Amino acid sequence: MAALSPNYIKADEDSASVTLTVNVVSDPVVYTLSVIGVGTTTATLRGWLADLGTASSVQVSFGWDTVSHAGDPVAYANWTAPQVKKKRGFFQTRIYGLSPCTTYYFRAVAVGDTTVYGAEYCFRTHTVWHSWWGWWYWYWYFY
């Protein structure tokens, strides 16, 4: 959605003419994608920057937490480091230090001429038993 922001208005005192200069600002478009590589303490968050809007570059990142912030996208307790994107495309960030068997909520954010948020998604980290069992199965299956 484009927003209009008046830069300046100039009126000529000797005539009835008015000059109005307007800057058109277009929002970036960002999508939150499903998480990949979920382990007991790590996961990879992914997003898609579909459009930069009117900005020449956009900073993309993720907010994540153990509680949902569907109604307040700026309230996440954790934020990933921003990545600068000069063209549309995928981006991802690996997060560490998660707790096993815990549900996490996350969303993508893009900051260009304006700030926009993707939809909130969630995932659950694996239990310690799940990781141990996967290793045990792999060991006996291949040996």
N, C-alpha and C positions, 0 to 999 in steps of 0.2 A: 504494500500500500504506500503510495507516495504521499509525503507531507509537504506542505508549502510553508516556507519560512521567509517572511519579507526581509530583505536585506536593507533596503532604505526606500524612503518615499521622498521625492523631490518635487516641489511645486514652484512654478515660475510665477513670480509676482506680477509681471507685466501681461500675462495672458491667462487664459482659463485652462491651460494644459497641466497635467500631472504625470510624472514619470514614476512608474512602480517597477522595481526590480525584484524578482522572486527567484529563490533557489529551490529547486525541486530535489527532495531527498527521498530515495527509495530504500526500503528495508532489505537487509540480507535475508536469505531463506536458508534455514538449517533444519535437518531432520536427525532425530535420535534413532540409531539402529540397534539391533539386538546385540547383546554382549557375547563375546566368544572367549574361549580359553579359561573357563571358570575352574578354579582349583579350590583348595581348602583356605588359602590366604591371599589369592591373587585373581584378577580378572582383567580382560581387555575391553574397554568401553569404545564404541565406534559411533561415528556420525558421518553425515553427508552434508557438505556445503553446496547447495543447489544454485545459489546466486549470491554475488557480492553486493547487490543493490547498486548504489551510486558510489560506494567506497572503492578506492584503488586497492586496498587490502583489508582483510577482516581477521580479527583474532578469534579463534575457536577454542573452546575448552569444555569441561564437564563439571557439573555439580553433582555430588553424591553424598548419601547419608543412610542411616539405618531406619529412618522414618520418612514417610511420604511428605513431599512438599508440593503436591499437585496444584494447590491454590496460591502458593507463594514461591515462585521459582528462584528468588534470591536468598532464601532462608537455609540453603544447604550448609551443613557444617564443614564440608570438605570441597575444595575446588582443585582441579588439575592445573598445571602450568599452561598458559595460553600458547597456542601455535599460530604463527602468522601465515595466512593463506592469501596468495595473490591471484588465484584462479579457483574455480569450483572443483570439488572432488572429495574423496574420502579422507577422513582423519581418524586416528585412534590413539588411545593412551592406555598403557598398562598400569594398574593400580596394585599396590602391595600393602601388606599389614592388615588384611581383612581378618575377621574372626570366622572360624569354621561354623558351618550350619547356621548361617545368619542371612536374613533377607536384606538386600541393599536396593535403594532407589537411586536413579540417576537420570540426567537429561543433558543434552547438548546445548551450548549457548554460543551465539555469534555476536561479536561486537564490531560494527562498522560505523556508518554514519548514525545508526540507531542500534539498540540491543534487542535481540530476539532469542526466543527459547524454543527448543524442540519439545516433543511430548515426553512425559516421564515414563520410564520403563523400570522393571525390577528384575532381580535375579537372586538366587540363593547359592551361597558357597557350599562346597561339599563338606561332608563330615570327615573326620580323620580316618574313620573306619573305611569309608569309600575309597580313599586314596591308597590305604594299605591293601585293601582287597584287590584293587586294580593291579597293583604291583605283583601281588601274590599270584593272581590269575595269569598275568603275562608271563611270569617266571615258569610256572608249571605248564603252560600251553606250549611255549617254545622250547622248553628243555626236556 
